[in-house]
Amino acid sequence: MTWFDWLPGRRPPPPIAEALWRDALAACPLAQRLPTDERQRLRLLAARFLQRKRLYPTGIELDETQRLLIAMQACLPVLRIGFRALRGWQGVVIYPGEFKVRHRHHDGSTGVVTERDQVLTGEAWQIGPLVLSWAAVQQDLAQPWDGYNVVAHEIAHKLDMLDGPPDGVPPLPRGISRRAWIDTFQRAYDGLAHAVRRGQPAQIDTYAATNPGEYFAVVSELHFSDPTRLERAEPRVASLLRAYYGPSPAP
C-alpha cells in the first residue's frame, strides 16, 4: 500500500453498522422501496457521503440516524450516475427549521443592486455548502409521496451546477441527448411560465416557473416523490428524468 492509498478521500469508508442502517431504513420510505441491490449500493454511497462531507448542525443536535438519513437522501439521486456527481463541495449546514438568507441582485441593464431577504427550507450554493432545514427533512420523511423533497431539490441544484450556473441542464450521461433534454425542458418550462402568467391552474408547483434551474429541481422532487403527477403533466420530462436518475422509488 502506498501513501496515496491513505489519503482521506481514498480510504474505504467505515461500514454503516447493521442496527444503524435498519433504523434509518425504517424511517426512509424512499430507500425501503428500492430493489435489494440498489439498497446495498445506497448504503455504500451513504457511508462514502458521511466520510467525505462534513455536516454542520446549527442550533440543533443530530444523532447518527439523522445524519445517515440526510446522507441517504442526498445519495439517492446519484445511484445511477455515481458518487462523483457530488464533487466540488464539502459541507452540509443543517438548521432546526426555516432560515433567512439575504440575496443581492445586480441588474445588468440598469446597474442597480438590490437586496432582499428570503425565508428558505433549503439552499445550494455553486461554491459552498448544501443548506437544509431539519424540519423540512422530517416532513419529507413523514410524507414521502406528496411531491416535495428538500434534499432531492437541493441535490438537483448541485448536479445542475457541476458545469456552471444553474440552467436546468446538468452534465448528462451517455445515452441522453443534450439537444433533446434542452428542447423538452425548455418547452415544458415555457408552458408552465405561460400558464402562471395567465393565472391558469398547473399540475406542477408554480415555483418551478421561477427559472429553468428551479424547474429542473422541482420536477426532480416530483420524480422521487410523485412521479404519477409528473407523468400526467409532462410525460417527456418524466421519461428523461427516469433515464437520468433511474426509476422512481415511489409507489
Backbone bond lengths (Angstrom), bond angles and torsions (degrees), N, CA, C in turn:
res aa  C-N    CA-C-N  psi(-1)  N-CA   C-N-CA  omega(-1)  CA-C   N-CA-C  phi
1 M - - - 1.472 - - 1.529 109.35 -
2 T 1.336 117.22 134.42 1.455 121.56 -179.33 1.518 110.15 -94.98
3 W 1.336 115.11 169.38 1.469 119.66 176.97 1.514 111.04 -59.16
4 F 1.387 116.31 -29.48 1.460 120.16 -177.49 1.533 110.52 -64.08
5 D 1.325 116.89 -32.51 1.462 120.37 -179.77 1.517 112.57 -66.35
6 W 1.336 116.08 -18.76 1.466 119.19 -177.08 1.525 112.61 -94.14
7 L 1.323 117.11 -0.74 1.455 118.05 174.79 1.525 109.83 -60.07
8 P 1.369 118.13 141.40 1.461 120.11 -174.21 1.520 114.08 -53.14
9 G 1.323 117.76 -38.01 1.455 120.21 -178.49 1.520 113.41 -75.60
10 R 1.355 116.89 -12.03 1.457 120.50 -175.88 1.525 112.72 -100.92
11 R 1.304 118.49 -19.90 1.456 120.36 179.26 1.511 110.19 -70.04
12 P 1.318 119.63 140.58 1.459 120.40 173.62 1.527 109.37 -59.40
13 P 1.319 118.65 140.74 1.461 119.88 -179.93 1.519 111.21 -68.89
14 P 1.330 117.48 149.55 1.465 119.21 174.04 1.524 109.79 -58.86
15 P 1.326 118.27 135.26 1.465 119.76 -179.14 1.524 111.21 -66.23
16 I 1.319 115.18 149.78 1.464 121.28 177.19 1.518 108.73 -78.64
17 A 1.308 116.69 126.61 1.463 121.08 -179.23 1.525 110.42 -58.63
18 E 1.307 116.49 145.39 1.462 121.46 -175.93 1.524 112.25 -59.56
19 A 1.330 117.49 -43.70 1.471 120.03 -178.42 1.528 110.70 -65.51
20 L 1.337 116.51 -40.04 1.465 120.66 178.46 1.528 110.00 -64.56
21 W 1.317 117.39 -43.40 1.460 120.81 179.24 1.539 110.97 -62.49
22 R 1.324 116.89 -42.14 1.471 120.32 179.12 1.515 111.08 -60.96
23 D 1.336 116.36 -43.41 1.471 120.25 -179.28 1.533 110.80 -63.85
24 A 1.319 116.51 -44.31 1.467 119.75 -179.02 1.527 111.02 -68.44
25 L 1.316 116.79 -40.66 1.458 120.56 179.66 1.525 110.73 -62.55
26 A 1.321 116.96 -38.02 1.464 120.96 179.06 1.527 112.14 -64.38
27 A 1.338 116.23 -25.26 1.469 120.73 -178.06 1.517 113.16 -97.08
28 C 1.330 117.91 0.15 1.471 120.95 -173.92 1.526 110.18 -126.20
29 P 1.329 118.19 87.67 1.462 120.76 -178.52 1.530 113.80 -56.99
30 L 1.343 118.49 -32.33 1.459 119.75 179.54 1.523 110.74 -60.88
31 A 1.335 116.75 -41.33 1.463 120.44 179.86 1.519 111.40 -74.22
32 Q 1.316 117.37 -34.34 1.468 120.78 -179.50 1.523 111.54 -58.42
33 R 1.326 117.08 -33.76 1.459 120.87 -173.40 1.535 113.35 -87.01
34 L 1.311 117.29 -0.85 1.457 119.96 177.82 1.527 110.21 -73.50
35 P 1.330 117.97 148.44 1.466 119.92 170.21 1.525 110.44 -57.76
36 T 1.328 116.24 157.59 1.467 120.84 -174.49 1.522 112.34 -55.78
37 D 1.342 117.70 -43.08 1.463 119.00 -177.41 1.525 111.56 -67.65
38 E 1.336 116.88 -33.84 1.467 119.31 179.10 1.529 111.07 -74.84
39 R 1.326 117.53 -32.62 1.474 119.70 174.56 1.519 110.13 -62.50
40 Q 1.327 116.46 -40.25 1.458 119.25 178.92 1.523 110.71 -66.36
41 R 1.332 116.89 -40.28 1.464 119.96 178.00 1.527 110.26 -64.85
42 L 1.339 116.83 -39.77 1.459 120.08 177.53 1.525 110.25 -62.09
43 R 1.307 116.83 -39.41 1.472 120.58 179.13 1.526 110.62 -60.40
44 L 1.328 117.05 -43.47 1.460 121.00 179.21 1.525 111.36 -67.22
45 L 1.328 116.48 -42.16 1.464 119.98 178.89 1.521 111.43 -64.61
46 A 1.332 117.26 -41.07 1.462 120.94 179.48 1.531 110.92 -63.63
47 A 1.340 116.91 -38.82 1.466 120.24 176.42 1.531 109.85 -62.64
48 R 1.302 116.09 -40.60 1.462 120.28 178.62 1.526 111.00 -66.47
49 F 1.331 116.28 -39.83 1.462 120.75 178.27 1.532 110.13 -59.77
50 L 1.322 117.17 -46.27 1.466 120.86 -178.55 1.525 111.45 -67.94
51 Q 1.324 117.17 -25.88 1.457 120.49 176.38 1.528 111.55 -75.07
52 R 1.333 116.90 -39.78 1.464 120.52 -169.63 1.524 114.25 -98.60
53 K 1.301 118.23 -21.04 1.460 121.08 -178.93 1.530 109.33 -107.38
54 R 1.315 115.39 143.78 1.458 121.04 176.60 1.517 109.24 -99.79
55 L 1.332 116.70 127.95 1.453 121.80 176.78 1.520 108.75 -97.70
56 Y 1.347 115.72 130.79 1.456 121.76 -177.05 1.529 109.85 -120.76
57 P 1.330 117.95 84.64 1.470 119.10 175.17 1.523 109.44 -65.43
58 T 1.320 116.61 132.93 1.457 122.27 -177.24 1.522 108.88 -124.35
59 G 1.339 116.24 110.67 1.458 120.04 -176.64 1.512 112.78 76.65
60 I 1.321 116.86 16.98 1.466 121.97 -177.89 1.521 108.17 -156.41
61 E 1.316 116.44 150.73 1.456 121.25 172.50 1.519 108.58 -109.16
62 L 1.316 116.80 137.54 1.456 121.93 179.21 1.521 109.65 -117.45
63 D 1.329 115.96 133.16 1.465 118.46 176.61 1.539 109.02 -87.38
64 E 1.315 116.20 -179.78 1.463 120.87 -175.47 1.524 112.03 -62.26
65 T 1.315 116.47 -37.65 1.462 119.63 -179.30 1.524 110.71 -66.63
66 Q 1.318 117.49 -43.10 1.457 120.84 179.48 1.520 111.42 -63.46
67 R 1.315 116.58 -41.09 1.466 120.32 177.28 1.524 111.09 -62.65
68 L 1.318 115.57 -42.26 1.456 119.88 179.55 1.531 111.21 -66.22
69 L 1.326 117.81 -36.71 1.465 120.88 178.36 1.528 111.63 -62.84
70 I 1.325 116.47 -37.96 1.465 119.59 175.58 1.522 109.88 -65.60
71 A 1.328 116.78 -45.05 1.465 120.77 -179.24 1.522 111.41 -62.30
72 M 1.324 117.34 -42.01 1.467 120.79 -179.61 1.523 111.52 -60.99
73 Q 1.324 116.52 -46.05 1.459 119.44 -177.96 1.531 111.59 -70.93
74 A 1.330 116.65 -31.02 1.463 119.85 177.12 1.524 111.42 -69.68
75 C 1.315 117.32 -30.33 1.464 121.41 -177.50 1.518 112.62 -89.30
76 L 1.311 117.96 -19.30 1.458 120.25 -178.82 1.538 112.33 -55.27
77 P 1.344 119.66 -43.31 1.474 118.78 179.35 1.529 114.80 -66.55
78 V 1.341 118.17 -15.67 1.465 118.94 -177.41 1.527 112.10 -109.56
79 L 1.334 116.96 16.36 1.464 119.54 177.83 1.527 111.04 -55.22
80 R 1.333 116.35 -40.59 1.462 119.98 -176.90 1.528 111.35 -88.23
81 I 1.307 118.30 -40.48 1.473 119.74 -172.20 1.524 113.38 -88.86
82 G 1.346 117.72 -12.89 1.454 120.43 172.20 1.520 114.77 98.57
83 F 1.333 115.52 156.78 1.457 122.41 -174.19 1.524 112.36 -64.06
84 R 1.318 117.15 -26.69 1.467 119.80 -178.63 1.523 111.65 -59.10
85 A 1.320 117.24 -23.35 1.461 120.56 178.94 1.531 111.75 -67.19
86 L 1.321 118.12 -12.62 1.463 121.82 177.62 1.532 111.49 -96.27
87 R 1.312 116.76 17.34 1.472 120.70 -178.25 1.533 110.55 -74.93
88 G 1.341 114.82 164.65 1.458 120.47 171.00 1.516 115.06 93.94
89 W 1.329 118.14 -0.83 1.467 120.74 177.26 1.522 107.81 -151.49
90 Q 1.334 114.43 155.64 1.464 118.40 -170.76 1.522 114.84 -121.86
91 G 1.334 118.32 -23.06 1.455 119.41 -167.53 1.514 114.93 -120.48
92 V 1.327 114.72 155.07 1.458 122.74 172.15 1.524 107.02 -128.80
93 V 1.323 116.27 117.12 1.464 121.89 177.39 1.516 107.59 -96.85
94 I 1.325 116.86 129.51 1.464 121.04 -177.64 1.522 109.44 -122.41
95 Y 1.335 115.77 121.19 1.464 122.22 174.57 1.528 109.11 -100.80
96 P 1.328 117.63 158.03 1.473 119.58 179.58 1.526 112.35 -61.79
97 G 1.342 117.18 -41.61 1.460 121.32 -176.98 1.513 110.23 -141.47
98 E 1.320 116.85 -150.66 1.457 120.90 178.34 1.524 110.22 -60.77
99 F 1.324 115.56 152.34 1.459 120.20 -179.17 1.521 108.78 -135.11
100 K 1.311 115.02 154.93 1.464 121.09 -177.01 1.525 109.19 -103.96
101 V 1.332 115.06 134.95 1.468 120.47 175.76 1.523 108.45 -128.80
102 R 1.319 116.48 152.30 1.465 121.87 176.71 1.523 108.33 -112.54
103 H 1.317 115.21 124.29 1.464 120.89 179.83 1.520 110.17 -112.18
104 R 1.319 115.51 141.83 1.463 121.71 174.85 1.517 108.20 -104.17
105 H 1.309 116.69 137.80 1.460 122.01 178.37 1.521 109.34 -125.08
106 H 1.325 115.46 127.28 1.455 121.17 178.39 1.518 108.66 -106.69
107 D 1.310 116.89 118.36 1.459 122.34 177.30 1.517 108.16 -84.59
108 G 1.346 115.08 109.26 1.460 119.33 -176.11 1.511 113.56 -63.39
109 S 1.329 117.81 -27.02 1.466 119.95 -177.00 1.525 112.67 -79.39
110 T 1.340 116.78 -30.36 1.465 120.03 -177.07 1.523 112.90 -111.03
111 G 1.337 116.31 -18.42 1.460 119.80 -176.37 1.516 113.14 80.01
112 V 1.333 117.48 3.44 1.461 120.83 -177.84 1.529 110.21 -79.42
113 V 1.327 116.46 133.25 1.457 122.60 175.62 1.525 108.42 -107.75
114 T 1.326 116.17 124.50 1.462 120.77 178.72 1.521 109.36 -120.05
115 E 1.315 116.51 153.50 1.455 122.99 176.43 1.522 109.04 -122.98
116 R 1.325 115.30 143.40 1.456 118.50 174.89 1.512 109.49 -149.29
117 D 1.319 115.37 148.59 1.453 121.81 178.14 1.521 109.63 -92.78
118 Q 1.329 115.99 141.88 1.448 122.07 175.19 1.523 108.99 -128.91
119 V 1.320 115.82 144.09 1.459 121.74 173.35 1.520 107.33 -102.94
120 L 1.331 116.57 121.05 1.463 122.07 -170.81 1.522 111.89 -125.37
121 T 1.340 115.26 161.93 1.462 121.46 170.33 1.531 110.61 -109.71
122 G 1.328 116.86 -8.61 1.456 120.62 178.29 1.511 110.08 -165.95
123 E 1.318 115.41 154.40 1.465 120.42 177.90 1.521 108.25 -157.29
124 A 1.328 115.52 145.95 1.460 121.27 176.05 1.522 108.00 -129.25
125 W 1.310 116.71 126.11 1.453 121.71 178.84 1.517 109.22 -97.44
126 Q 1.324 116.02 145.55 1.455 118.93 179.30 1.528 110.94 -63.11
127 I 1.306 116.74 -43.36 1.466 120.97 172.46 1.523 106.03 -122.41
128 G 1.308 116.52 100.39 1.444 119.75 -176.74 1.513 110.83 150.78
129 P 1.316 116.59 -170.40 1.454 120.63 -170.99 1.523 113.72 -81.02
130 L 1.307 113.78 170.63 1.459 123.10 163.52 1.520 106.01 -87.60
131 V 1.329 117.81 138.87 1.462 121.50 -178.99 1.528 108.07 -123.96
132 L 1.334 116.93 129.67 1.457 121.31 -174.44 1.517 111.58 -134.74
133 S 1.308 115.38 150.95 1.464 122.78 168.01 1.524 107.87 -95.15
134 W 1.339 116.77 122.90 1.462 119.35 179.00 1.529 111.09 -64.60
135 A 1.320 117.43 -33.80 1.469 120.19 177.82 1.526 110.35 -60.88
136 A 1.340 117.29 -40.50 1.464 120.47 178.47 1.526 110.90 -68.04
137 V 1.325 116.87 -39.11 1.461 120.41 177.10 1.527 110.07 -61.24
138 Q 1.330 116.24 -44.56 1.466 120.32 178.38 1.522 111.76 -60.44
139 Q 1.311 116.65 -43.06 1.460 120.32 -179.68 1.529 110.66 -63.00
140 D 1.323 116.76 -39.89 1.462 120.05 179.32 1.529 111.35 -66.26
141 L 1.316 116.77 -35.37 1.467 120.02 177.06 1.529 110.93 -68.37
142 A 1.338 116.38 -37.36 1.462 120.89 -179.07 1.526 111.95 -76.25
143 Q 1.345 117.16 -31.00 1.471 121.93 -178.78 1.535 108.37 -126.67
144 P 1.319 117.61 71.26 1.474 120.51 -169.05 1.520 115.07 -72.58
145 W 1.329 118.28 -15.67 1.468 119.32 -172.98 1.521 111.59 -116.26
146 D 1.323 117.77 27.76 1.471 120.72 -176.76 1.527 113.42 -95.51
147 G 1.317 117.25 5.29 1.459 120.40 178.23 1.513 115.25 94.88
148 Y 1.332 116.98 1.46 1.465 120.06 -177.42 1.530 110.22 -126.83
149 N 1.307 115.79 142.84 1.461 121.59 171.95 1.524 107.88 -161.08
150 V 1.324 115.49 105.06 1.462 120.12 -172.17 1.526 111.89 -64.17
151 V 1.340 117.42 -35.52 1.464 118.65 -179.29 1.529 110.30 -68.63
152 A 1.327 116.92 -45.70 1.472 119.76 177.76 1.529 110.88 -59.65
153 H 1.332 116.42 -39.87 1.463 121.14 179.83 1.525 111.21 -60.86
154 E 1.330 116.05 -48.50 1.472 118.74 -176.19 1.522 112.13 -74.49
155 I 1.326 117.79 -33.01 1.458 119.31 175.19 1.527 109.94 -65.85
156 A 1.336 117.10 -36.79 1.471 119.54 175.40 1.530 110.34 -57.90
157 H 1.333 117.33 -41.23 1.467 119.74 176.32 1.534 110.72 -61.52
158 K 1.336 116.73 -43.28 1.462 119.73 179.68 1.538 110.86 -61.35
159 L 1.320 117.00 -40.99 1.463 120.29 177.99 1.522 110.31 -64.89
160 D 1.312 115.90 -41.54 1.470 122.13 179.92 1.529 110.88 -62.41
161 M 1.328 116.97 -33.69 1.458 121.27 -174.84 1.526 113.55 -88.08
162 L 1.331 117.60 4.57 1.462 119.38 178.77 1.526 112.08 -62.91
163 D 1.335 116.90 -27.76 1.467 119.21 -178.52 1.518 112.71 -116.18
164 G 1.344 116.78 21.56 1.459 119.62 177.74 1.513 111.67 132.46
165 P 1.331 117.93 -169.21 1.458 121.18 -179.99 1.527 111.11 -55.76
166 P 1.332 117.22 148.57 1.472 120.23 -175.83 1.524 112.20 -63.68
167 D 1.340 114.63 126.67 1.466 120.19 179.89 1.524 111.97 -136.18
168 G 1.343 116.06 7.78 1.457 119.64 179.93 1.509 114.17 85.57
169 V 1.339 117.11 4.73 1.469 120.85 -179.03 1.531 108.50 -126.92
170 P 1.328 118.45 90.61 1.461 119.74 176.59 1.521 110.65 -73.33
171 P 1.324 118.40 166.46 1.470 119.06 171.15 1.527 108.79 -58.03
172 L 1.309 116.70 130.01 1.463 121.02 -172.03 1.528 110.88 -104.78
173 P 1.331 116.83 141.09 1.466 119.81 176.54 1.523 111.06 -71.50
174 R 1.313 115.22 165.17 1.455 120.04 175.65 1.528 108.88 -58.37
175 G 1.303 114.81 144.46 1.456 118.88 179.25 1.511 113.38 100.27
176 I 1.344 116.99 -13.95 1.466 120.50 176.32 1.523 107.61 -114.41
177 S 1.309 115.83 119.61 1.457 121.33 -179.15 1.528 110.88 -72.59
178 R 1.313 115.87 124.85 1.463 119.60 177.71 1.528 110.76 -62.40
179 R 1.328 117.06 -39.76 1.458 120.26 179.34 1.519 111.25 -64.53
180 A 1.323 117.42 -42.56 1.466 120.21 178.59 1.526 110.44 -64.27
181 W 1.339 116.25 -39.14 1.474 120.64 178.80 1.523 110.05 -62.16
182 I 1.324 116.44 -50.91 1.471 120.29 -177.49 1.530 110.66 -61.64
183 D 1.313 116.84 -46.16 1.462 119.87 -178.58 1.525 111.47 -62.71
184 T 1.333 116.55 -44.77 1.471 120.88 -176.94 1.519 111.31 -67.04
185 F 1.334 116.48 -48.05 1.458 119.57 -177.69 1.523 111.65 -69.20
186 Q 1.320 117.71 -37.59 1.456 119.55 179.96 1.518 110.63 -65.19
187 R 1.327 116.52 -42.58 1.466 120.23 179.48 1.532 110.42 -63.20
188 A 1.333 116.05 -42.79 1.464 119.57 -179.27 1.531 111.22 -67.43
189 Y 1.329 116.30 -43.46 1.468 119.94 178.23 1.529 111.16 -62.53
190 D 1.320 117.04 -45.31 1.466 120.30 179.69 1.526 110.94 -60.80
191 G 1.336 116.62 -39.84 1.457 119.96 179.15 1.514 112.23 -63.99
192 L 1.336 116.41 -42.24 1.462 119.80 178.79 1.521 110.53 -67.39
193 A 1.328 117.57 -44.72 1.463 120.85 -179.86 1.528 110.37 -60.23
194 H 1.323 116.89 -39.76 1.462 120.84 178.69 1.528 110.36 -64.11
195 A 1.334 116.67 -44.15 1.464 120.44 179.66 1.528 111.11 -62.58
196 V 1.334 116.54 -40.59 1.464 120.61 -179.87 1.530 110.38 -64.91
197 R 1.320 116.80 -43.71 1.471 120.09 179.11 1.525 111.74 -60.90
198 R 1.318 117.16 -33.80 1.460 121.55 -178.41 1.530 112.92 -89.32
199 G 1.333 115.78 -0.22 1.460 119.56 179.21 1.519 113.53 72.39
200 Q 1.318 116.89 23.34 1.458 121.15 -179.65 1.523 110.62 -85.21
201 P 1.335 118.08 152.48 1.469 120.61 178.56 1.533 110.52 -66.99
202 A 1.320 115.86 149.77 1.461 121.02 -179.46 1.523 109.28 -137.03
203 Q 1.335 116.34 144.40 1.461 120.33 178.53 1.523 111.91 -82.20
204 I 1.321 116.52 -18.17 1.466 121.62 179.17 1.521 108.34 -102.95
205 D 1.321 117.34 140.36 1.463 122.38 178.99 1.532 109.45 -48.76
206 T 1.310 115.81 128.46 1.468 120.13 -175.04 1.528 112.90 -65.79
207 Y 1.323 117.98 -13.87 1.468 119.79 174.44 1.528 110.54 -59.83
208 A 1.331 116.28 -25.77 1.462 120.38 179.03 1.519 112.47 -64.20
209 A 1.330 116.92 -19.59 1.463 120.53 179.53 1.527 112.35 -80.62
210 T 1.347 118.81 0.27 1.461 122.00 -179.79 1.522 111.52 -59.72
211 N 1.328 116.28 -48.13 1.463 122.39 178.14 1.527 107.56 -168.70
212 P 1.338 119.56 168.09 1.463 120.34 -177.82 1.533 114.01 -60.53
213 G 1.345 117.27 -32.44 1.458 119.43 177.65 1.517 112.16 -64.14
214 E 1.329 116.65 -42.48 1.461 119.59 177.97 1.528 110.99 -69.38
215 Y 1.326 116.30 -33.03 1.470 118.41 176.78 1.531 109.88 -59.88
216 F 1.318 117.31 -47.52 1.466 120.55 179.49 1.523 111.23 -60.02
217 A 1.327 117.43 -42.28 1.462 120.35 -178.94 1.526 111.56 -66.79
218 V 1.322 117.31 -40.95 1.471 120.72 -178.64 1.527 110.94 -67.93
219 V 1.334 117.67 -43.89 1.469 117.94 179.58 1.528 110.68 -70.76
220 S 1.328 117.76 -25.30 1.466 119.85 173.64 1.527 110.15 -64.98
221 E 1.329 117.45 -42.45 1.464 120.60 173.71 1.524 110.49 -55.94
222 L 1.320 116.38 -46.53 1.465 120.61 -178.95 1.522 111.31 -62.59
223 H 1.317 117.44 -38.28 1.463 120.45 178.91 1.527 110.56 -55.38
224 F 1.327 116.01 -41.97 1.461 119.46 -176.95 1.523 113.62 -86.30
225 S 1.322 117.80 -24.89 1.468 118.74 -170.34 1.524 115.13 -119.61
226 D 1.331 119.17 -17.43 1.469 121.23 176.57 1.528 109.31 -159.78
227 P 1.338 117.29 64.51 1.466 119.97 -176.16 1.521 113.40 -65.99
228 T 1.327 117.54 -24.27 1.457 119.74 178.85 1.524 110.73 -63.74
229 R 1.337 116.51 -42.55 1.459 119.99 177.42 1.531 110.96 -64.20
230 L 1.322 116.79 -40.76 1.456 120.16 178.45 1.525 110.64 -64.50
231 E 1.315 117.38 -41.33 1.466 121.36 179.40 1.523 110.99 -61.83
232 R 1.326 116.81 -39.54 1.466 120.16 178.14 1.530 110.95 -67.10
233 A 1.322 115.42 -41.17 1.465 119.57 -174.82 1.521 112.30 -77.22
234 E 1.342 116.80 -47.55 1.467 121.68 -173.64 1.530 109.55 -143.57
235 P 1.328 118.21 79.54 1.469 119.97 -176.22 1.532 114.09 -59.98
236 R 1.325 117.67 -33.58 1.474 118.86 -179.43 1.528 111.01 -71.94
237 V 1.322 116.97 -36.95 1.472 120.06 173.98 1.522 109.86 -64.15
238 A 1.325 116.76 -44.65 1.467 121.21 179.44 1.526 110.60 -58.19
239 S 1.328 117.21 -41.29 1.456 121.05 -179.56 1.529 111.81 -64.97
240 L 1.326 117.01 -41.87 1.460 120.28 178.54 1.528 111.65 -66.06
241 L 1.320 117.16 -37.96 1.462 119.32 179.04 1.524 111.46 -68.84
242 R 1.323 117.92 -33.85 1.472 119.47 174.34 1.526 110.65 -63.85
243 A 1.335 116.02 -38.54 1.461 119.52 178.01 1.526 111.37 -67.61
244 Y 1.316 116.63 -33.12 1.469 121.78 -176.99 1.528 112.06 -81.36
245 Y 1.331 116.52 -52.65 1.468 121.07 -175.66 1.526 113.58 -90.44
246 G 1.323 117.05 -21.86 1.450 121.06 -168.09 1.511 110.17 96.31
247 P 1.334 117.95 173.58 1.464 120.51 -178.69 1.528 111.82 -58.41
248 S 1.313 115.86 146.03 1.459 120.13 177.63 1.523 110.69 -72.20
249 P 1.325 117.28 142.75 1.476 119.41 174.68 1.517 113.48 -79.37
250 A 1.311 117.93 -3.54 1.466 120.97 -176.49 1.523 110.78 -68.63
251 P 1.333 118.11 151.65 1.473 120.65 179.65 1.521 111.57 -69.24
